[in-house]
């Protein structure tokens, strides 16, 4: 599932291809996505010019000079600009023609856990994020906020990092990688961390996400960036998906357990249960 680094890569790829371009036509498949489509939105979108492409958590935001388009890639979403002459792959649910003739903005999603929705204006979009209690972006999180958030939950660290209301954008891969970098056991209770450990984790999350963005995110299954290029961070993983392989730090075998209903990978030697 695309997490913050993958979504950020899509946004950075799309920005130069979309800003200043007008959406001239929309073709949409009849299949339902995770969030409902309103037929009136087609009229709201067509002939709008893209003013900006932004990211918030795992969401992609398109500023259309009035209305805003909000896209979530779900598990298998691909949001790309392609030549209209490039073959249309199966499971392409939205195709926007762009005014520069040859290019199309396409949203493809095999599993259809993704969504494309439209908001009338920025305040309406902001209300959506407020209602969903989306937490702060993980870069430059206030240290006091972070410590308080960890201290006020009774959950383990893995579940806490996955909670989008505590910090936006971290998912299964980057939770495991951050905990490994911070040398903290994923099953440890968040409220048991010392202030120094909490700070180590806050910086590890930033560090891992920054590195992953520099590698254009991780391609596990279907993820590609906005220009169709794959990510490369999957080759840098310390623990994720490396069950039985040696830890890059201590050579112990990486262990896999299930926590918060999710596959969780860690090094039992570098990440001891007790700090
Ligand atoms: Zn280790």
py3Dmol code that shows the C-alpha trace and the ligand (Angstrom):
import py3Dmol

protein = """\
ATOM      1  CA  UNK A   1       0.000   0.000   0.000  1.00  0.00           C
ATOM      2  CA  UNK A   2       1.432   3.400  -0.916  1.00  0.00           C
ATOM      3  CA  UNK A   3       2.491   5.384   2.147  1.00  0.00           C
ATOM      4  CA  UNK A   4       3.780   8.941   2.490  1.00  0.00           C
ATOM      5  CA  UNK A   5       7.026   8.517   0.446  1.00  0.00           C
ATOM      6  CA  UNK A   6       5.197   6.931  -2.461  1.00  0.00           C
ATOM      7  CA  UNK A   7       2.440   9.556  -2.426  1.00  0.00           C
ATOM      8  CA  UNK A   8       5.021  12.351  -2.162  1.00  0.00           C
ATOM      9  CA  UNK A   9       6.836  10.885  -5.175  1.00  0.00           C
ATOM     10  CA  UNK A  10       3.623  10.843  -7.194  1.00  0.00           C
ATOM     11  CA  UNK A  11       2.981  14.474  -6.237  1.00  0.00           C
ATOM     12  CA  UNK A  12       6.512  15.583  -7.170  1.00  0.00           C
ATOM     13  CA  UNK A  13       6.295  13.726 -10.490  1.00  0.00           C
ATOM     14  CA  UNK A  14       2.856  15.096 -11.359  1.00  0.00           C
ATOM     15  CA  UNK A  15       3.513  18.715 -10.380  1.00  0.00           C
ATOM     16  CA  UNK A  16       5.575  19.724 -13.459  1.00  0.00           C
ATOM     17  CA  UNK A  17       3.317  17.675 -15.749  1.00  0.00           C
ATOM     18  CA  UNK A  18       0.033  19.100 -14.463  1.00  0.00           C
ATOM     19  CA  UNK A  19       0.433  22.632 -13.120  1.00  0.00           C
ATOM     20  CA  UNK A  20      -0.894  25.092 -15.685  1.00  0.00           C
ATOM     21  CA  UNK A  21      -2.591  22.326 -17.698  1.00  0.00           C
ATOM     22  CA  UNK A  22      -6.346  22.319 -18.264  1.00  0.00           C
ATOM     23  CA  UNK A  23      -8.476  19.173 -17.887  1.00  0.00           C
ATOM     24  CA  UNK A  24     -10.428  19.094 -21.141  1.00  0.00           C
ATOM     25  CA  UNK A  25     -12.337  15.818 -20.962  1.00  0.00           C
ATOM     26  CA  UNK A  26     -13.108  13.055 -18.454  1.00  0.00           C
ATOM     27  CA  UNK A  27     -13.809   9.424 -19.193  1.00  0.00           C
ATOM     28  CA  UNK A  28     -14.817   7.348 -16.187  1.00  0.00           C
ATOM     29  CA  UNK A  29     -15.407   3.631 -15.742  1.00  0.00           C
ATOM     30  CA  UNK A  30     -18.707   2.503 -14.257  1.00  0.00           C
ATOM     31  CA  UNK A  31     -17.046   0.627 -11.399  1.00  0.00           C
ATOM     32  CA  UNK A  32     -17.372   1.949  -7.854  1.00  0.00           C
ATOM     33  CA  UNK A  33     -14.328   3.066  -5.890  1.00  0.00           C
ATOM     34  CA  UNK A  34     -14.003   3.199  -2.116  1.00  0.00           C
ATOM     35  CA  UNK A  35     -15.659   6.596  -1.861  1.00  0.00           C
ATOM     36  CA  UNK A  36     -18.754   7.377  -3.879  1.00  0.00           C
ATOM     37  CA  UNK A  37     -18.592   9.345  -7.118  1.00  0.00           C
ATOM     38  CA  UNK A  38     -21.120  12.115  -7.688  1.00  0.00           C
ATOM     39  CA  UNK A  39     -22.012  12.590 -11.368  1.00  0.00           C
ATOM     40  CA  UNK A  40     -22.182  16.383 -10.908  1.00  0.00           C
ATOM     41  CA  UNK A  41     -18.433  16.375 -10.268  1.00  0.00           C
ATOM     42  CA  UNK A  42     -17.632  15.772 -13.919  1.00  0.00           C
ATOM     43  CA  UNK A  43     -18.913  19.225 -14.800  1.00  0.00           C
ATOM     44  CA  UNK A  44     -16.988  20.735 -11.874  1.00  0.00           C
ATOM     45  CA  UNK A  45     -13.713  19.273 -13.123  1.00  0.00           C
ATOM     46  CA  UNK A  46     -13.770  19.553 -16.898  1.00  0.00           C
ATOM     47  CA  UNK A  47     -12.202  22.756 -18.302  1.00  0.00           C
ATOM     48  CA  UNK A  48     -10.509  23.528 -14.963  1.00  0.00           C
ATOM     49  CA  UNK A  49      -6.817  24.390 -14.863  1.00  0.00           C
ATOM     50  CA  UNK A  50      -4.531  22.719 -12.317  1.00  0.00           C
ATOM     51  CA  UNK A  51      -3.063  25.441 -10.102  1.00  0.00           C
ATOM     52  CA  UNK A  52      -1.160  23.211  -7.646  1.00  0.00           C
ATOM     53  CA  UNK A  53      -0.523  19.583  -6.712  1.00  0.00           C
ATOM     54  CA  UNK A  54      -0.095  18.958  -3.000  1.00  0.00           C
ATOM     55  CA  UNK A  55       0.072  16.142  -0.474  1.00  0.00           C
ATOM     56  CA  UNK A  56      -1.457  15.764   2.981  1.00  0.00           C
ATOM     57  CA  UNK A  57      -0.696  12.449   4.751  1.00  0.00           C
ATOM     58  CA  UNK A  58      -1.381   9.781   2.129  1.00  0.00           C
ATOM     59  CA  UNK A  59      -3.760  12.047   0.179  1.00  0.00           C
ATOM     60  CA  UNK A  60      -3.065  13.807  -3.138  1.00  0.00           C
ATOM     61  CA  UNK A  61      -4.705  17.229  -3.546  1.00  0.00           C
ATOM     62  CA  UNK A  62      -5.236  19.007  -6.852  1.00  0.00           C
ATOM     63  CA  UNK A  63      -6.051  22.722  -6.670  1.00  0.00           C
ATOM     64  CA  UNK A  64      -8.375  23.387  -9.616  1.00  0.00           C
ATOM     65  CA  UNK A  65      -8.914  27.139  -9.149  1.00  0.00           C
ATOM     66  CA  UNK A  66     -11.996  26.736  -6.983  1.00  0.00           C
ATOM     67  CA  UNK A  67     -12.775  23.061  -6.597  1.00  0.00           C
ATOM     68  CA  UNK A  68     -10.228  20.606  -5.188  1.00  0.00           C
ATOM     69  CA  UNK A  69      -9.724  17.037  -6.331  1.00  0.00           C
ATOM     70  CA  UNK A  70      -8.753  14.595  -3.579  1.00  0.00           C
ATOM     71  CA  UNK A  71      -7.168  11.273  -4.494  1.00  0.00           C
ATOM     72  CA  UNK A  72      -6.255   8.313  -2.310  1.00  0.00           C
ATOM     73  CA  UNK A  73      -4.235   5.521  -3.904  1.00  0.00           C
ATOM     74  CA  UNK A  74      -5.699   2.863  -1.580  1.00  0.00           C
ATOM     75  CA  UNK A  75      -3.725  -0.354  -1.975  1.00  0.00           C
ATOM     76  CA  UNK A  76      -2.999  -0.513  -5.695  1.00  0.00           C
ATOM     77  CA  UNK A  77      -3.679   2.962  -7.075  1.00  0.00           C
ATOM     78  CA  UNK A  78      -1.563   4.466  -9.861  1.00  0.00           C
ATOM     79  CA  UNK A  79      -2.036   8.167 -10.666  1.00  0.00           C
ATOM     80  CA  UNK A  80       0.073   8.982 -13.715  1.00  0.00           C
ATOM     81  CA  UNK A  81       0.416  11.238 -16.718  1.00  0.00           C
ATOM     82  CA  UNK A  82       0.829   9.215 -19.893  1.00  0.00           C
ATOM     83  CA  UNK A  83       0.695   9.781 -23.614  1.00  0.00           C
ATOM     84  CA  UNK A  84      -2.800   9.304 -24.999  1.00  0.00           C
ATOM     85  CA  UNK A  85      -1.189   6.943 -27.480  1.00  0.00           C
ATOM     86  CA  UNK A  86       0.082   4.662 -24.684  1.00  0.00           C
ATOM     87  CA  UNK A  87      -2.168   1.604 -24.357  1.00  0.00           C
ATOM     88  CA  UNK A  88      -4.841   1.937 -21.677  1.00  0.00           C
ATOM     89  CA  UNK A  89      -4.276  -0.779 -19.135  1.00  0.00           C
ATOM     90  CA  UNK A  90      -7.108  -2.714 -17.505  1.00  0.00           C
ATOM     91  CA  UNK A  91      -8.499  -1.207 -14.287  1.00  0.00           C
ATOM     92  CA  UNK A  92      -8.035   2.406 -15.459  1.00  0.00           C
ATOM     93  CA  UNK A  93     -11.043   4.108 -13.852  1.00  0.00           C
ATOM     94  CA  UNK A  94     -10.482   7.802 -14.614  1.00  0.00           C
ATOM     95  CA  UNK A  95      -8.894   9.374 -17.686  1.00  0.00           C
ATOM     96  CA  UNK A  96      -8.533  13.163 -17.876  1.00  0.00           C
ATOM     97  CA  UNK A  97      -7.426  14.577 -21.197  1.00  0.00           C
ATOM     98  CA  UNK A  98      -4.981  17.490 -20.816  1.00  0.00           C
ATOM     99  CA  UNK A  99      -4.970  20.579 -23.019  1.00  0.00           C
ATOM    100  CA  UNK A 100      -1.469  20.070 -24.349  1.00  0.00           C
ATOM    101  CA  UNK A 101      -2.755  17.591 -26.875  1.00  0.00           C
ATOM    102  CA  UNK A 102      -1.074  14.313 -26.288  1.00  0.00           C
ATOM    103  CA  UNK A 103      -1.100  13.825 -22.517  1.00  0.00           C
ATOM    104  CA  UNK A 104      -3.646  12.162 -20.225  1.00  0.00           C
ATOM    105  CA  UNK A 105      -3.941  11.978 -16.447  1.00  0.00           C
ATOM    106  CA  UNK A 106      -4.938   8.430 -15.566  1.00  0.00           C
ATOM    107  CA  UNK A 107      -6.085   6.803 -12.342  1.00  0.00           C
ATOM    108  CA  UNK A 108      -5.675   3.059 -12.388  1.00  0.00           C
ATOM    109  CA  UNK A 109      -6.550   0.873  -9.396  1.00  0.00           C
ATOM    110  CA  UNK A 110      -6.800  -2.906  -9.560  1.00  0.00           C
ATOM    111  CA  UNK A 111      -8.299  -3.471  -6.096  1.00  0.00           C
ATOM    112  CA  UNK A 112     -10.372  -0.264  -6.024  1.00  0.00           C
ATOM    113  CA  UNK A 113      -9.624   0.649  -2.396  1.00  0.00           C
ATOM    114  CA  UNK A 114      -8.566   4.022  -3.743  1.00  0.00           C
ATOM    115  CA  UNK A 115     -10.810   7.005  -4.401  1.00  0.00           C
ATOM    116  CA  UNK A 116     -11.194  10.230  -6.347  1.00  0.00           C
ATOM    117  CA  UNK A 117     -13.511  12.817  -4.867  1.00  0.00           C
ATOM    118  CA  UNK A 118     -14.213  16.511  -5.382  1.00  0.00           C
ATOM    119  CA  UNK A 119     -14.632  19.314  -2.847  1.00  0.00           C
ATOM    120  CA  UNK A 120     -16.202  22.670  -3.681  1.00  0.00           C
ATOM    121  CA  UNK A 121     -13.404  24.732  -2.129  1.00  0.00           C
ATOM    122  CA  UNK A 122     -10.445  24.599   0.234  1.00  0.00           C
ATOM    123  CA  UNK A 123     -12.411  25.175   3.458  1.00  0.00           C
ATOM    124  CA  UNK A 124     -14.683  22.216   2.626  1.00  0.00           C
ATOM    125  CA  UNK A 125     -11.622  20.074   2.008  1.00  0.00           C
ATOM    126  CA  UNK A 126     -10.032  21.216   5.271  1.00  0.00           C
ATOM    127  CA  UNK A 127     -13.250  20.299   7.107  1.00  0.00           C
ATOM    128  CA  UNK A 128     -12.912  16.786   5.705  1.00  0.00           C
ATOM    129  CA  UNK A 129      -9.407  16.464   7.158  1.00  0.00           C
ATOM    130  CA  UNK A 130     -10.528  17.907  10.480  1.00  0.00           C
ATOM    131  CA  UNK A 131     -13.502  15.516  10.635  1.00  0.00           C
ATOM    132  CA  UNK A 132     -11.196  12.572   9.935  1.00  0.00           C
ATOM    133  CA  UNK A 133      -8.880  13.837  12.733  1.00  0.00           C
ATOM    134  CA  UNK A 134      -5.860  13.556  10.456  1.00  0.00           C
ATOM    135  CA  UNK A 135      -2.725  14.080  12.562  1.00  0.00           C
ATOM    136  CA  UNK A 136       0.263  16.328  11.794  1.00  0.00           C
ATOM    137  CA  UNK A 137       2.708  15.718   8.959  1.00  0.00           C
ATOM    138  CA  UNK A 138       5.665  13.680  10.248  1.00  0.00           C
ATOM    139  CA  UNK A 139       8.326  16.310   9.473  1.00  0.00           C
ATOM    140  CA  UNK A 140       9.139  18.699  12.282  1.00  0.00           C
ATOM    141  CA  UNK A 141       6.525  17.265  14.644  1.00  0.00           C
ATOM    142  CA  UNK A 142       6.555  19.185  17.911  1.00  0.00           C
ATOM    143  CA  UNK A 143       8.534  17.113  20.450  1.00  0.00           C
ATOM    144  CA  UNK A 144       6.118  17.884  23.285  1.00  0.00           C
ATOM    145  CA  UNK A 145       3.097  16.893  21.154  1.00  0.00           C
ATOM    146  CA  UNK A 146       4.843  13.651  20.222  1.00  0.00           C
ATOM    147  CA  UNK A 147       5.730  12.688  23.778  1.00  0.00           C
ATOM    148  CA  UNK A 148       2.207  13.502  24.993  1.00  0.00           C
ATOM    149  CA  UNK A 149       0.652  11.470  22.152  1.00  0.00           C
ATOM    150  CA  UNK A 150       2.764   8.414  23.018  1.00  0.00           C
ATOM    151  CA  UNK A 151       2.130   8.801  26.740  1.00  0.00           C
ATOM    152  CA  UNK A 152      -1.624   9.031  26.336  1.00  0.00           C
ATOM    153  CA  UNK A 153      -2.192   5.758  24.475  1.00  0.00           C
ATOM    154  CA  UNK A 154      -2.248   2.245  25.908  1.00  0.00           C
ATOM    155  CA  UNK A 155      -1.341   0.661  22.579  1.00  0.00           C
ATOM    156  CA  UNK A 156       1.937  -0.781  21.379  1.00  0.00           C
ATOM    157  CA  UNK A 157       4.336   1.227  19.211  1.00  0.00           C
ATOM    158  CA  UNK A 158       3.354  -0.497  15.960  1.00  0.00           C
ATOM    159  CA  UNK A 159      -0.343   0.290  16.399  1.00  0.00           C
ATOM    160  CA  UNK A 160       0.481   3.835  17.514  1.00  0.00           C
ATOM    161  CA  UNK A 161       2.580   4.618  14.432  1.00  0.00           C
ATOM    162  CA  UNK A 162      -0.146   3.267  12.138  1.00  0.00           C
ATOM    163  CA  UNK A 163      -2.720   5.596  13.719  1.00  0.00           C
ATOM    164  CA  UNK A 164      -3.198   8.452  11.213  1.00  0.00           C
ATOM    165  CA  UNK A 165      -4.638  10.685  13.941  1.00  0.00           C
ATOM    166  CA  UNK A 166      -1.288  10.641  15.790  1.00  0.00           C
ATOM    167  CA  UNK A 167       0.922  11.192  12.760  1.00  0.00           C
ATOM    168  CA  UNK A 168      -0.154  11.266   9.097  1.00  0.00           C
ATOM    169  CA  UNK A 169       1.383   9.162   6.358  1.00  0.00           C
ATOM    170  CA  UNK A 170       3.113   6.263   8.139  1.00  0.00           C
ATOM    171  CA  UNK A 171       1.940   2.753   7.191  1.00  0.00           C
ATOM    172  CA  UNK A 172       3.151  -0.796   7.690  1.00  0.00           C
ATOM    173  CA  UNK A 173       6.499  -0.546   5.893  1.00  0.00           C
ATOM    174  CA  UNK A 174       7.709   2.715   7.409  1.00  0.00           C
ATOM    175  CA  UNK A 175       6.456   1.864  10.904  1.00  0.00           C
ATOM    176  CA  UNK A 176       8.642  -1.262  10.891  1.00  0.00           C
ATOM    177  CA  UNK A 177      11.626   0.574   9.383  1.00  0.00           C
ATOM    178  CA  UNK A 178      11.348   3.504  11.826  1.00  0.00           C
ATOM    179  CA  UNK A 179      11.177   1.217  14.870  1.00  0.00           C
ATOM    180  CA  UNK A 180      14.230  -0.682  13.656  1.00  0.00           C
ATOM    181  CA  UNK A 181      16.192   2.521  13.144  1.00  0.00           C
ATOM    182  CA  UNK A 182      15.123   3.729  16.616  1.00  0.00           C
ATOM    183  CA  UNK A 183      16.029   0.299  18.113  1.00  0.00           C
ATOM    184  CA  UNK A 184      12.600  -0.034  19.721  1.00  0.00           C
ATOM    185  CA  UNK A 185      10.525  -3.237  19.905  1.00  0.00           C
ATOM    186  CA  UNK A 186       7.269  -2.861  17.950  1.00  0.00           C
ATOM    187  CA  UNK A 187       5.293  -4.560  20.722  1.00  0.00           C
ATOM    188  CA  UNK A 188       6.489  -2.170  23.394  1.00  0.00           C
ATOM    189  CA  UNK A 189       3.760  -0.026  24.948  1.00  0.00           C
ATOM    190  CA  UNK A 190       3.987   3.534  23.655  1.00  0.00           C
ATOM    191  CA  UNK A 191       3.390   4.968  27.124  1.00  0.00           C
ATOM    192  CA  UNK A 192       6.448   3.144  28.505  1.00  0.00           C
ATOM    193  CA  UNK A 193       8.955   5.158  26.460  1.00  0.00           C
ATOM    194  CA  UNK A 194      11.362   7.539  28.145  1.00  0.00           C
ATOM    195  CA  UNK A 195      11.527  11.066  26.749  1.00  0.00           C
ATOM    196  CA  UNK A 196      14.850  10.171  25.089  1.00  0.00           C
ATOM    197  CA  UNK A 197      13.341   7.077  23.420  1.00  0.00           C
ATOM    198  CA  UNK A 198      10.331   9.023  22.208  1.00  0.00           C
ATOM    199  CA  UNK A 199      12.628  11.614  20.680  1.00  0.00           C
ATOM    200  CA  UNK A 200      14.703   8.863  19.032  1.00  0.00           C
ATOM    201  CA  UNK A 201      11.537   7.478  17.457  1.00  0.00           C
ATOM    202  CA  UNK A 202      10.320  10.897  16.294  1.00  0.00           C
ATOM    203  CA  UNK A 203      13.631  11.496  14.507  1.00  0.00           C
ATOM    204  CA  UNK A 204      13.751   7.929  13.132  1.00  0.00           C
ATOM    205  CA  UNK A 205      10.344   8.373  11.483  1.00  0.00           C
ATOM    206  CA  UNK A 206      11.537  11.598   9.839  1.00  0.00           C
ATOM    207  CA  UNK A 207      14.816  10.038   8.805  1.00  0.00           C
ATOM    208  CA  UNK A 208      13.287   6.891   7.269  1.00  0.00           C
ATOM    209  CA  UNK A 209      10.623   8.828   5.366  1.00  0.00           C
ATOM    210  CA  UNK A 210      13.191  11.324   4.066  1.00  0.00           C
ATOM    211  CA  UNK A 211      15.442   8.523   2.822  1.00  0.00           C
ATOM    212  CA  UNK A 212      12.494   6.716   1.235  1.00  0.00           C
ATOM    213  CA  UNK A 213      11.432   9.871  -0.634  1.00  0.00           C
ATOM    214  CA  UNK A 214      15.011  10.247  -1.898  1.00  0.00           C
ATOM    215  CA  UNK A 215      14.671   6.725  -3.344  1.00  0.00           C
ATOM    216  CA  UNK A 216      11.250   7.508  -4.894  1.00  0.00           C
ATOM    217  CA  UNK A 217       9.440   5.291  -2.370  1.00  0.00           C
ATOM    218  CA  UNK A 218       9.146   1.514  -2.335  1.00  0.00           C
ATOM    219  CA  UNK A 219       7.693  -0.627  -5.094  1.00  0.00           C
ATOM    220  CA  UNK A 220       6.354  -3.819  -3.517  1.00  0.00           C
ATOM    221  CA  UNK A 221       3.564  -4.657  -5.940  1.00  0.00           C
ATOM    222  CA  UNK A 222       1.824  -2.115  -8.126  1.00  0.00           C
ATOM    223  CA  UNK A 223       3.163   1.228  -6.988  1.00  0.00           C
ATOM    224  CA  UNK A 224       4.682   3.561  -9.576  1.00  0.00           C
ATOM    225  CA  UNK A 225       5.380   7.302  -9.364  1.00  0.00           C
ATOM    226  CA  UNK A 226       3.415   9.932 -11.269  1.00  0.00           C
ATOM    227  CA  UNK A 227       5.558   9.517 -14.364  1.00  0.00           C
ATOM    228  CA  UNK A 228       5.250   5.727 -14.307  1.00  0.00           C
ATOM    229  CA  UNK A 229       8.720   5.076 -12.789  1.00  0.00           C
ATOM    230  CA  UNK A 230       9.083   2.526  -9.980  1.00  0.00           C
ATOM    231  CA  UNK A 231      10.499   3.231  -6.521  1.00  0.00           C
ATOM    232  CA  UNK A 232      13.830   1.956  -5.227  1.00  0.00           C
ATOM    233  CA  UNK A 233      13.636   2.006  -1.424  1.00  0.00           C
ATOM    234  CA  UNK A 234      12.571  -1.674  -1.279  1.00  0.00           C
ATOM    235  CA  UNK A 235      16.266  -2.499  -1.802  1.00  0.00           C
ATOM    236  CA  UNK A 236      17.205  -0.481   1.300  1.00  0.00           C
ATOM    237  CA  UNK A 237      14.809  -2.104   3.802  1.00  0.00           C
ATOM    238  CA  UNK A 238      16.352  -2.990   7.143  1.00  0.00           C
ATOM    239  CA  UNK A 239      13.556  -5.322   8.270  1.00  0.00           C
ATOM    240  CA  UNK A 240      10.386  -5.059   6.195  1.00  0.00           C
ATOM    241  CA  UNK A 241       9.754  -8.274   4.222  1.00  0.00           C
ATOM    242  CA  UNK A 242      13.185  -9.621   5.267  1.00  0.00           C
ATOM    243  CA  UNK A 243      11.989 -12.444   7.585  1.00  0.00           C
ATOM    244  CA  UNK A 244      14.846 -14.893   8.197  1.00  0.00           C
ATOM    245  CA  UNK A 245      17.416 -12.645   6.522  1.00  0.00           C
ATOM    246  CA  UNK A 246      20.300 -11.178   8.566  1.00  0.00           C
ATOM    247  CA  UNK A 247      19.907  -7.821  10.295  1.00  0.00           C
ATOM    248  CA  UNK A 248      22.207  -5.330   8.577  1.00  0.00           C
ATOM    249  CA  UNK A 249      23.396  -4.174  12.007  1.00  0.00           C
ATOM    250  CA  UNK A 250      23.966  -7.360  14.056  1.00  0.00           C
ATOM    251  CA  UNK A 251      23.462 -10.255  11.583  1.00  0.00           C
ATOM    252  CA  UNK A 252      20.666 -11.826  13.719  1.00  0.00           C
ATOM    253  CA  UNK A 253      17.695 -13.190  11.764  1.00  0.00           C
ATOM    254  CA  UNK A 254      14.818 -10.793  11.205  1.00  0.00           C
ATOM    255  CA  UNK A 255      11.640 -11.990  12.966  1.00  0.00           C
ATOM    256  CA  UNK A 256       8.067 -11.628  11.734  1.00  0.00           C
ATOM    257  CA  UNK A 257       5.114 -11.379  14.109  1.00  0.00           C
ATOM    258  CA  UNK A 258       1.574 -10.029  13.766  1.00  0.00           C
ATOM    259  CA  UNK A 259       0.790  -6.835  15.677  1.00  0.00           C
ATOM    260  CA  UNK A 260      -2.244  -4.584  15.265  1.00  0.00           C
ATOM    261  CA  UNK A 261      -3.424  -7.169  12.716  1.00  0.00           C
ATOM    262  CA  UNK A 262      -0.422  -6.383  10.514  1.00  0.00           C
ATOM    263  CA  UNK A 263       2.680  -8.242   9.506  1.00  0.00           C
ATOM    264  CA  UNK A 264       5.506  -6.807  11.633  1.00  0.00           C
ATOM    265  CA  UNK A 265       9.231  -7.271  11.050  1.00  0.00           C
ATOM    266  CA  UNK A 266      11.983  -6.558  13.528  1.00  0.00           C
ATOM    267  CA  UNK A 267      15.384  -7.642  14.878  1.00  0.00           C
ATOM    268  CA  UNK A 268      14.934  -9.222  18.318  1.00  0.00           C
ATOM    269  CA  UNK A 269      18.543  -8.390  19.189  1.00  0.00           C
ATOM    270  CA  UNK A 270      18.630  -4.717  18.141  1.00  0.00           C
ATOM    271  CA  UNK A 271      15.027  -4.078  19.242  1.00  0.00           C
ATOM    272  CA  UNK A 272      14.683  -5.583  22.711  1.00  0.00           C
ATOM    273  CA  UNK A 273      11.252  -5.698  24.360  1.00  0.00           C
ATOM    274  CA  UNK A 274      12.550  -3.731  27.376  1.00  0.00           C
ATOM    275  CA  UNK A 275      14.313  -0.532  26.462  1.00  0.00           C
TER     276      UNK A 275
END
"""
ligand_1 = """\
1
ZN
Zn 19.935 -6.502 14.645
"""
view = py3Dmol.view(width=600, height=400)
view.addModel(protein, "pdb")
view.setStyle({"model": 0}, {"cartoon": {"style": "trace"}})
view.addModel(ligand_1, "xyz")
view.setStyle({"model": 1}, {"stick": {}})
view.zoomTo()
view.show()
